Amino acid sequence: MSANVITIDEAINRIQMGPFQREVLFATGTCFMADSMQVMLLSFLTIELQREWGIDDTIASAITSCLFAGAMTGTLILGPAGDRIGRKPILICSAILISCFGLGTALCNNYITMMLVILMVGFGIGGLTVPFDILAEFLPTEKRGRYLLMIKYFWTAGSMLIPVLAYISIEVVNSWRLFTVFCAVPCILSAIISILFVPESPRWLVSMGRKDKALKILRKAALKNGVDPDEMFPEGIILADEEKESSNFAALLNPRWRNLTLTLWA
């Protein structure tokens, strides 16, 4: 490979770690926090709905099931969409869906509308595989494992925050509607930060042939991290093409991945 041609991994390593990646971590992490909060809130919400609306256990369980049905559908639709139209649009789309429909649960007055709104919250949650990707694609190789683990702390924080918010809003204020509003706040923050500070993934841009745009984003990221972009990416530097890999569901059962696949399924 020519000295003027570098891979996207080499380019990401050159921008190093700094404020840029921490902004991306916060934007994607708050999405994961919202994910855990939307799942956990149903444990408290369905009890309140049974008391206030008089619904039975079957309907309460159906409301919970709607979240996971939406998540499965969202994963199948928004995941591939992230490969076609870009990581950032899906990150913003997921955050906005969870935010808007999370707030919408506070406006529901019967279990039918609640099921539909929860279904759409789940659909947004299904797109959260893409924020995980965009974070990974901005991390230098030696930091990737550590920071991808850190994003899970946001999930844990959301799970720990739910009982506190439930106590304040349900026990003290006596309002499950306020509780659902509180739980939408992390994703509102994520949507705002994503729109303002998170750029498109350079790796995705390179795979689409938009190398100049990718290099421009890398230069800005380097500058934000306190690295001289002209030194890291001098005039004439070119990003190498990404090798495209094709796969299908059957590949999970080939000899290379079969044991791991069956272990995870079990």
Backbone hydrogen bonds, N-H to C=O, Kabsch-Sander energy under -0.5 kcal/mol:
donor,donor_aa,acceptor,acceptor_aa,energy
5,V,2,S,-1.7
6,I,4,N,-0.5
6,I,238,I,-2.7
11,A,7,T,-2.0
12,I,8,I,-2.4
13,N,9,D,-2.2
14,R,10,E,-1.5
15,I,11,A,-1.2
16,Q,12,I,-0.6
16,Q,13,N,-0.7
22,R,18,G,-1.6
23,E,19,P,-2.1
24,V,20,F,-1.8
25,L,21,Q,-2.8
26,F,22,R,-2.3
27,A,23,E,-2.4
28,T,24,V,-2.6
29,G,25,L,-2.9
30,T,26,F,-2.3
31,C,27,A,-0.8
32,F,28,T,-1.7
33,M,29,G,-2.2
34,A,30,T,-2.3
35,D,31,C,-2.0
36,S,32,F,-2.2
37,M,33,M,-2.3
38,Q,34,A,-2.7
39,V,35,D,-1.8
40,M,36,S,-2.7
41,L,37,M,-2.6
42,L,38,Q,-0.5
42,L,39,V,-0.6
43,S,40,M,-1.5
44,F,40,M,-0.6
44,F,41,L,-0.8
45,L,41,L,-3.4
46,T,42,L,-2.1
48,E,44,F,-1.7
49,L,45,L,-2.5
50,Q,46,T,-2.2
51,R,47,I,-1.7
52,E,48,E,-2.7
53,W,49,L,-2.8
54,G,49,L,-0.6
54,G,50,Q,-0.8
55,I,49,L,-0.7
60,A,56,D,-2.1
61,S,57,D,-2.4
62,A,58,T,-1.9
63,I,59,I,-2.2
64,T,60,A,-1.7
65,S,61,S,-2.5
66,C,62,A,-1.7
67,L,63,I,-0.9
67,L,64,T,-0.7
68,F,64,T,-1.1
69,A,65,S,-2.5
70,G,66,C,-2.5
71,A,67,L,-2.1
72,M,68,F,-2.2
73,T,69,A,-2.1
74,G,70,G,-3.0
75,T,71,A,-2.3
76,L,72,M,-1.7
77,I,73,T,-1.5
78,L,74,G,-3.1
79,G,74,G,-0.7
79,G,75,T,-1.1
81,A,77,I,-1.4
82,G,78,L,-1.6
82,G,79,G,-0.7
83,D,79,G,-0.7
83,D,80,P,-0.8
84,R,80,P,-1.2
85,I,81,A,-3.1
86,G,81,A,-0.6
86,G,82,G,-0.6
90,I,86,G,-0.8
91,L,87,R,-2.4
92,I,88,K,-2.6
93,C,89,P,-2.5
94,S,90,I,-2.9
95,A,91,L,-2.2
96,I,92,I,-2.7
97,L,93,C,-2.6
98,I,94,S,-2.5
99,S,95,A,-2.3
100,C,96,I,-3.1
101,F,97,L,-2.3
102,G,98,I,-1.7
103,L,99,S,-2.4
104,G,100,C,-1.8
105,T,101,F,-1.1
106,A,103,L,-1.3
107,L,104,G,-1.6
108,C,105,T,-0.9
114,M,110,N,-1.8
115,M,111,Y,-2.2
116,L,112,I,-2.0
117,V,113,T,-2.5
118,I,114,M,-2.7
119,L,115,M,-2.0
120,M,116,L,-1.6
121,V,117,V,-2.0
122,G,118,I,-2.5
123,F,119,L,-1.9
124,G,120,M,-2.0
125,I,121,V,-2.2
126,G,122,G,-2.0
127,G,123,F,-0.5
127,G,124,G,-1.3
128,L,125,I,-2.0
129,T,126,G,-0.6
130,V,127,G,-1.6
132,F,128,L,-1.1
133,D,129,T,-1.4
134,I,130,V,-2.5
135,L,131,P,-1.9
136,A,132,F,-2.0
137,E,133,D,-2.3
138,F,135,L,-1.4
139,L,136,A,-1.2
143,K,140,P,-1.3
144,R,140,P,-1.1
144,R,141,T,-0.7
145,G,141,T,-0.5
147,Y,143,K,-2.3
148,L,144,R,-2.3
149,L,145,G,-1.4
150,M,146,R,-1.7
151,I,147,Y,-1.2
152,K,149,L,-1.3
153,Y,149,L,-0.5
153,Y,150,M,-1.3
154,F,150,M,-0.6
154,F,151,I,-0.7
155,W,151,I,-0.8
156,T,152,K,-2.1
157,A,153,Y,-2.8
158,G,154,F,-2.4
159,S,155,W,-2.2
160,M,156,T,-2.2
161,L,157,A,-1.9
162,I,158,G,-1.5
164,V,160,M,-0.6
165,L,161,L,-2.5
166,A,162,I,-2.8
167,Y,163,P,-2.2
168,I,164,V,-2.3
169,S,165,L,-2.8
170,I,166,A,-2.4
171,E,166,A,-1.2
171,E,167,Y,-0.5
172,V,167,Y,-2.0
173,V,168,I,-2.1
175,S,169,S,-3.5
179,F,175,S,-1.3
180,T,176,W,-1.8
181,V,177,R,-1.6
182,F,178,L,-2.5
183,C,179,F,-1.7
184,A,180,T,-0.7
184,A,181,V,-1.1
185,V,181,V,-0.7
185,V,182,F,-1.1
188,I,184,A,-1.5
189,L,185,V,-2.3
190,S,186,P,-2.1
191,A,187,C,-2.4
192,I,188,I,-2.1
193,I,189,L,-2.7
194,S,190,S,-2.6
195,I,191,A,-2.2
196,L,192,I,-2.1
197,F,193,I,-3.1
198,V,193,I,-0.9
198,V,194,S,-0.8
205,L,201,S,-2.3
206,V,202,P,-2.7
207,S,203,R,-2.0
208,M,204,W,-1.3
209,G,206,V,-1.6
210,R,205,L,-2.9
211,K,209,G,-1.1
214,A,210,R,-1.8
215,L,211,K,-2.6
216,K,212,D,-2.0
217,I,213,K,-2.0
218,L,214,A,-2.1
219,R,215,L,-2.1
220,K,216,K,-1.9
221,A,217,I,-2.3
222,A,218,L,-2.4
223,L,219,R,-2.2
224,K,220,K,-2.2
225,N,221,A,-1.7
226,G,223,L,-1.5
227,V,222,A,-3.1
232,M,228,D,-2.2
233,F,229,P,-2.9
237,I,234,P,-1.9
238,I,4,N,-3.6
240,A,6,I,-3.2
244,K,242,E,-0.5
251,A,248,N,-1.5
252,L,249,F,-1.7
253,L,250,A,-1.7
254,N,251,A,-1.4
257,W,254,N,-1.1
258,R,254,N,-2.1
261,T,257,W,-2.8
262,L,258,R,-2.7
263,T,259,N,-2.1
264,L,260,L,-2.4
265,W,261,T,-2.4
266,A,262,L,-2.2
